[in-house]
Amino acid sequence: MTEHPTSHEGRQPLAARPQERARPRQRDAASAAAAAATAIPGPAKGPGPGTAGTGQAAGPDPQAAARREGDRLRFVGAATRRIARGIDLDEIVLGLCRASVPTFSDAILVYLRDPLPVGDERPVNPFVLRLRRSDRLRLSEELADGLTESERLRPAAIDPQTDLTPAAELCEVRPGGALAEVLRGVRPVFGDSAAARAALPELLGAGRTVPSGHRAILAPLRGRRRVIGAAVFLRGTERPPFEANDLLVAAQLATHTALGIDKAVLYGREAYIADELQRTMLPDSLPQPTGVRLASRYLPAAETARVGGDWYDAIPLPGSRVALVVGDVMGHSMTSAAIMGQLRTTAQTLAGLDLPPQEVLHHLDEQAQRLGSDRMATCLYAVYDPVAHRITIANAGHPPPVLLHLGGRAEVLRVPPGAPIGVGGVDFEAVELDAPAGATLLLYTDGLVESRLRDVWTGIEQLRERLATTARLTGPDHSPPLEALCDDVLDMLGPGDRDDDIALLAARFDGIAPSDVAYWFLEPEDSAPGRARRLARRALSRWGLEDLSDSVELLVSEVVTNAVRYAERPVTLRLLRTDILRCEVGDDSPQLPRQRRARDMDEGGRGLFLVNRLARRWGATRLSTGKVVWFEMPTRGQ
């Protein structure tokens, strides 16, 4: 159990903040309690000696009673406002403690159900209460000067004869027990009542007692549907005991705290669901395609609005190509995130069909219209070919990408802007541009370049200048590190520039040199597998990979044999040498091969089994013109 002195407004232990201990104080614990008693006075006292012999009967002062009731109302108003300011669970409990100590009580113990039920959830058994927080008066600096560090941090005792520290941290509420009966009754009770005398030892732990008289109040914390905890208010002997009206004050504090905790738990669950939704909608990690390096960043608009419609993606395509996608759905809500997830899934499916970028945007536009008439989004879809060193880009109302060349020149690419997705009835246009080795393509959403303080084109120009400045620092012959470049781009955001979500995708074009590519056409005839073996052997010998010849020849022969069996047009064979060796065999048959278990008497059906056993990875992808079957082999040192 951790004690939290009332002078500490944060959640860290007092030992972590020595500057708080050095702050001068004008009163000690006793004087603080006495001053606090003036805010909620005790019972009216009888007339003083000066009133004797006046002939009037002694009795309570009506004006003093009215003042006390007014003080109570003002205190309740201020305390409930302080409790209501909290958003999360800890802030609400802290608000209750700070409002209560020392104004209403000298100490407070707050127990909450563990685990706390959410909404209409059925609570789990057994019913366990955990001490969430305890606050009490602390010795003044003057009194603490002669104490050791451990003694200085020890809380002041509530009563000279009684010390509740440390109270039990966990308490299991027994069905039908005294504590269960008090919690079921909901109403606060004095500590010296019969019900509280039996319930408090069960709550605080065996052997723990409370101050005698009306110096303790046990208040159940009931939310909208069930009891979720309990609060114990304690007063020492230096101030008047609790009155009957103080039970109403405790009930108000307990009610506002319990309802606030209910809302905080629901808000926390919704925030957790929103975070999980956003996390699952975005890629866990980026692929590592051949000839290109990738890095990404995602920033929500704010901690209180973590769900949005921005997304990014990198999708490997046949032929060692990769699709780069960045999009932005209108709005910041669960609905926007759900629509974003549907559009991202649709884009992945369309990319798997190897459609041109403009066709992908066209189908995304149709999908957005099926989702609703007001489902609007922007999207930029690019396909990079590391062999041809070219990139094809289509845009649907999205900010243009920026290309950072190796020499340090940053260029805003001229891509037809197009209409946003969801407008309907529009055509999208794709452009093909050079993608030189060493260049970096930056795709982003408008949250990076647009805010209340600047328009989008001003932001794009600032982004271009920032990239050029960063590139100049690394020299003309070296590209800046990709991860550091992404961080540096985000550093350009000022305090008032976070009005929207930000998705950022950076691609460094390494490309594949022509000397590392071997490409042939094979006629679909019986001699094709033998010719493929000879061509593969020569290429491996030229690259110094003779140790792979036996395995590669066997796998090439099996894949080409399967392609020739169904092809009507020439079969393509391509070998790519990078950090791995990749072989791709294409034909005009759309039927994808499937691995099956051959029976003992079957003459065929073992080709893909061999590919699966010998290759590091393999796969088959359907194209608009047929299919490509590929496999990868590790080179030396892997």
N, C-alpha and C positions, 0 to 999 in steps of 0.2 A: 504493500500500500504506500502510495506517495502522498505526502502532505503538501498542501499548496497554501502558503501564507497569503493573506488578503492583500498585502502590498504588492504582490506580483501579478501584473495584468496579463502576462503571456502564459504559455503552456509549458515553458521550460522549467526545470527545477531551479530553486533559488540559487543553488551553488553555481549554476551556469551563468549567473548574472551578478558579478560582484559589484557592479556600479550601483545596483539597487540597494545593497547593504550600506554603501557609503553615503546614500542620500540622507541628509539630516531630518530628524523627526522632532516634532514639538510636543508630543505626548506619548505616554506609555500605554500599555494595554488597559490598565484600569481607567485612565483618563479618557481613552477612546471609548470604552464602554459607557462611561458616564456621559460623555458628549452625545453618544448615540441614543442614550435613553431619552434625551430631550426631544428627539424626533418622534418617538413613540412612547409617550410617558407611561409610567406605571399607574397604579390605582391612586386615587385622590386621598390625601392624608387628612386627618382631622384638623380642627382649628388650632392655631398656635396659642401660646400663653397670652398673647396680647388680646385675644378674643374672649378670654374668661370674664365672667361677670357681666356680659352684655345682655344676658337674659334670653339670647337666641339659642335654639337647639343646634347642637353640632351636627353636621351632615356634609355630604359631598358638595363641592362647588359646581353649579351647573355650567358656568363659563369655562372652567377648567376641563370639564368633561367634553364640552363642545370642541374646545381646542384640541383635545386628544383625538377625538373622532376626525376632525379636519386633518390633523397630522397623519392619521392612519390612511385616510383616503388619498392624500398627496403621496404618501410613501407607496401605496399600492399602485398608483398611476405611474410613478417614476420607475418602480421595480418591473412592472409588466412591460413598459416600453423598453427597458434595458434587456429583458429576456427576449422580447420580440425582435430585437436587432440581430440576434444570432441566426445564422443560416445553417451551419452544420451542427452536429450533435455536441461537440465540445464547446462551441461558442454559446449554445443555449444553456448548458449546465454551468459554464463559467459565469454567464449572466445572472443565473439564480444565486450562485455563491457570492458574487460581488454585490448584488443588491441586498442580500440578507445580512452579511457580516461586514461591519459591526452594527449596522443600523437597526436590524430587527433581532439579531441573535449574536452571541459571542462565537458560535461555531455552528457548522452545518456538515452533515454527512449525506451524500447523495448516492443511493443505490439504484441501479438499473438492471432490468432483466437481461440475462445473458443466455442465448442470443436474443436480441430484440426482434420481435415479430414485425413483419412488413405488411401493411395493409390488411387484407383479409386472410393472411396466412394463419394456419392453425399453429399455435405455439407448440414447441417441442417440449417433451417431458424429460427430466423433472423441471420444476419451476425453480430456477436458480437466480439469485440476485447477486450482482457484483458491485463492490464499492467503486464508483466511477470517479468521485472527487470528494475531498474533505478540505474545508477552509476554516481557519480560526484566527483569533488575534495573535499577534506576535509581540515579543518584548521589544521595547524601544532601544535605540542605539545607546542611550545613556546607560540603561540597565545591562546591556549586553557587552559593554566594554571589557568587563573583567572575566567574561566567559570564554571558554574554548570554542573552536569553530563548530564542533558537533553540538555543544550546548547552545550556541547562538542560533543554530538552525532548528533546534527542537521547538515545537509549538508550545505556546503557553498553556498551562493547565486550565481546564474549565472551572474546576472547583478545587479548593485546597484539599478536600478529603477525597476527591474523585478524579481519576485520570482515565480518559477513554482511549488513549493512544497506546498501542495501535489497535483499532477496531478490526474485526474479522473482514477479510477481503471478499470472501465468498460465503453465501448463506443459501442453503436449500430450504425452500418453504415447504413444510410438510402439509399435505392435505389434511384439513380439519384441525390444524394446529392453531395456536394463539395468534401467530403472525398472519396466517392465512385469513383468519376471521377479521382482523383489523383491516387488512388490505381489501377484503371483500366488502367491508362496510364503507370504504371510500373516504369517509369523513375523517379529518384530523382529530387526534385525541391527545390529552395531556399525558405526560410521562408518568404521573403518579396515579393514573386511573388503573383499574383492575386489568383491563384488556392490555394496556401498554406495558404494565409491569411484567406480564407474561410474554409479551411479544418482543420487547426490546432486547432481552438477553438472547433470544433466538436469532435476532437480526445482527446484533453486535458481537456475539460470540460468548462462549461460556465464561463466567467470572467477571463480565463487564457490567458496571452499574451506571446509573445516570444520576444527575443532581436531584436532590429531594425537593418536594413541592412542585409547584407549577413552573418548573424551570426547563422542561423538555416538551417538545411537541413532535409526535410521530404523524407524518402526513403522507398518505398513499398518493402515488402519481398515477392517475388514470387517464389514458388516452381516449380516443374516440370509441374504442370497442372493448378495451380490457386494461387491467392494471399492468403498468410497465415498470414500476419501481416504487421507491419510497424515499422520503427526505426526513431527516431528524434535525430539528432546530434546538439549540441548547443555549441557555443563559447562565452566567456565573452569579456569584453572590454579590458582586459589586453593583448590580443594577436590579430594578424591581422585577419580580417574576412575571410570567405571561398572564394576561387577563383572558376572560372569556371571548372578548372581541378579537383577540389575537388568533384564535382558532379560525376566524373568518379570513384574516390576513393570510395565514398559512394555507388555507384552502384556495385562495386566489392565486398565490404563488405556485402552488402545486398544480393547479389546473392549467394555468398558462404555460408552465414548463412542460407538462405532459403533452399538451396539444402541439407545442413547438417541437418536441422530440418526435412525435408522430410524423409531422410534416418533414422534419429533417431526414428521418429514415426513408420516407417515400422519395424525397428529393435525391438522397444518396443512391437509392436503387435505380431511379430513372437516369441519373448521371452515369451509373455503372453500365446500364443497358446501352445508353447512348455511346459511351466509350467503346464498348464491345462491338456495337454495330459499326461504328466508324472504323475500328481496327480490322474487322473482318472484311469490310468493303475495300480496303486498300491492300496491296500486296505485302505479304510478310517479309519477303526479300526479293531482290531483283535477280533475274537470271544473269548468267555469264556467257552471252553469245560470243561466237568467234568474231574477232576483228573490231570489237567495240567494248568500251568500258562504261559503266553506268553508275550514277549516284542520284539520290533523291532526297527531298525534304518535304515534310508536311507540317504546317502550323495551323491550329484552329484560330478562329477569330478572337476568342477569349476563353478563359477558364470556365466561365459560366455558359458558354455557347460552343461546346466542343464538337457539335454535329453540324456538318455542312455538306455541300454537294460537290466539292472539288475532288478530283481523282487523277491519278497518273497510272501508267502501266507500260510494261515492256514485254513484248510477245515474240518469242522466237518463231521464225518462219522458215519454210523450206529454202534450200540453197544458201544456208548460212546467213540469211537476211534477218532483220529484226524490225518489228513494228513499234514505234514510239507514240504513245497516246497521252494527251493531257486534256481534261475536260472540266467543265464547271456548270453545275445545275443551279438554277436560280433559287435563292432562299437559303435559310439556315434553320433547318428543322429536321425531325425524324423523317418526314415525307421527302424532303430533298435528298437525304442520305439514302432512302430506299430507292428513289428513282435513279440516283447515281449508281447504285449497285446493279439495277436492271440494265442500265445503259452500258456499264462496264462489262457485264456478262455478255451482252449482245455484241459488243465490240470484239471480245475475245473469240466468240463463235464465228463472227464474220472474218476475223483474221485467220482462223484455222481453215477457212475455205479459200484463202489466198486471193481475196478480191482486191481490186485496185483501191487506193485510198478514197477516191471520189465515190465509188460504189459503197464502201463501208459507211461513209457519211450519209449517203442516200438512204440506206436501210436503217441507220440510227434515227434519221428524221422520221421515217415511217413508224418506227417503234415508239418514239416519243409521242406521236399523234395518237397511237393506240392507247397510251397510258392516260391521256387526257388532253383537252384543248389548251390548257394553260401550262403544259409541261415544257418549259423552255430550257435550253442548255447551249453552251458553246463547246466546241471540240476542235482539236487539231490532231490530225492523224498523219504520221510520216513513216515511210519504209526506207530503211538504209540497207544498201547492198555493198558489203565490204569487198567483194571481188571487182565490181565495176566502179567502186568509189563514187557512187551516185546516191542521191536521196530524192525520193518522191514525196511531196507534201500536198495535202488538201486541207482546207480551213473552213470551219463553219462558225463565223462570227467571233473567233478567238483572237487575242493579241498575237502579233506575229512573233516567230522565234528569232533568236539572236545567235549568229554564228561567230565564234571567236576563232580567228585564224592563228596559225602557229607564230607568225611574226608579231602578234599583239593587236592586230586590227580587228575591231568588233563591228559586225555588219548586221543590220536589221534586214532580214530576208523579205524580199518583195513577193508576198504570196497573196493571191486574190482572197479578200476577206470572207466572202460568202455570207449567207444568211444563217442565223442561229438554228440549231436543231429544234424541231417542233413547229417551225413556221409553215412548212409544207408547200409543195408545188414549186420548188426552186431546184436548180441544178448546181452541182458543186464541180469545181474545176481543180485539177491537180497540175502541179508544175514539177519538173525534174531539174535538179541543180547538182553542181559538183559538190562532193564531200571529201576534200583533201585530207590526207593522213595528218594527224596531229591537231586537226581542228576540233572545236568543242561546240556542240549544238545545245542551246539552252531553251527548254520549253517550260512555260510557267502559266499560272492563272492570273487574272487581273488584280487579285489582292496584293501581289508583289509590286505593282506599278501604279495603282490607283488608290486614292484615299480622299478624305475630305480636304486635305491640304494641297493636293495636286491632281491634275487631270492625267488620263492614261498615257498620252503621248509625251508629256513631260516626264512621267515615270519611266517610260521606255528609253528615252534619251539618257536619263540618269543611270539606268541599268547598263546601257551600252558604254557609257563613260566609265562606270565602275569596273566592268569587265576588262576594258582596255587598260585601265590603270593597274589592275591586278596582274595582267599579262606582262606589262612592261617591267614589273618588279622581278619576274622570274627570268627575264632575258629573252632575246629573239629566237633562240634555238631550243627552248624548253617550254612545254606547256605547263601551266600551273597545276598543282595537284588537284584532282577532281573534288575530293571531299572538302578540302580547304577552300576551293573556289565556291562551293555551295554555301559554306558558312560565311564567306566574305560577302556574297550577294545578299544574304539575309541581314547582315550587319548594316546595310544601307537603310534599313527601316528605322524611322524615328519613333518617338513615343506616341505620336498621333497617327501613325500610318497603319495600324492594325485594325482596319474596319471590316476586313473580309478574310476568309480562309486563304491559305497560300499553299499551292502545290507546285513543286519544282522538280524537274527531271533534266539531268545533264548527261549528255552522251559524248564521250571522247572517241573520235574516229581513228582507229589504228589501221583499219583496212587489212587486206591480204595482198601481198605482192604478187605480180603475175608469175614470177618464178616459182611460187609456192602453189600454183594451180595447174592441174592437168585435166584436160577436157576432151572427150571423144564422142563420136556418134557411131553406133553399132547397128547394123542391119538385123532385123529380127529373124535370124536363121540359126541353124544348128551349130555353125562354127563360131557364133558370137561369144559363148563362154570361154572357149580357148583363146580367142583374140583378146578378150578382156583380161585374162590371166597374164598374157605376155605384155600387154601395155602397162598393167599395174606393176609387174616386175621391173620393167625399165624405169618407170617413174621412181620407185622406191630405191633402185640402185643409184639414180641420179641424186637423190636426196640423202643418201647415206643411211637408209633404213632397211638394209638387206635382212636384218634379223627379224623383220616383220613379214618377209615375203611369203613364207609358207602359210601363215594364218590368213593374211590378206588375200592371197590368191584363192584359197579355199572359200572364203566368205564371198569374194567377188563372183566367183564361179557360181555359187549357189543362188545369189540374188539375181544375177543376170539370167541364169537359166529360168528362174521363175518369171522374170519380166518378158523374156522372149516367148514364153509359152502363151501369153495372152496379148502381146502387143501386135499392132498392125502397122505402126510407123517406127522409124528408127528409135532405138533405145539410147539414152544418154548415160555416160559414165563420167563422173568427176571425182578427182582426188584433191583434197585440200590439206596442206601441211601448215599447221600453226604449232601451238603447244601440244596438240593432239593430231592424229591422222583421221580425217573424216572422208568417208566414201559415200557417194550419192548416186543412186541408179534410178533413172526416171523412164516412165513409159506412158502410153496413152490410154491405159486401162484404168478406170476409176475404182475397180475392186481392190480393197486393201487386203494384204495377206494377213492371215491369222495363224499363230502357232498352235499346232495340235500334236497330240501324242500318237505316233505311228505304231501300228501293230507289228508283231514280229515278222509277218509274211508280207507286209507292204514294201513296195519298191521305192516309194517316195514319201514325202511328208517329214523328212528329217532336216531339210535345209535351214529353216528358221530355228530349229532346235540347236543346230551348230552355231548359228549367228548369236543366239541368246547366251550360249555357253562361252564363246570365245571373245565376243566384243564387249567393250566396257559399257556401251549403251547402244541401243538401236531403236528405230521407230519407223513409222510409215505415215505420210501426210497426203491427203487427197488434194489435188489441184484442180483448177478449172479445166485444165487440158489433160488430166490423168492423175498420176500419183508419183511420189518420190519415196523410195525406201533407202534408208541411210543407216550407217553404223559408224562407231568411233572406236579407234584403237589407241592405247597409250603409247607414246614414244619412249625413248630411252630416258631413264631418270624418274619416270612416273610410277 
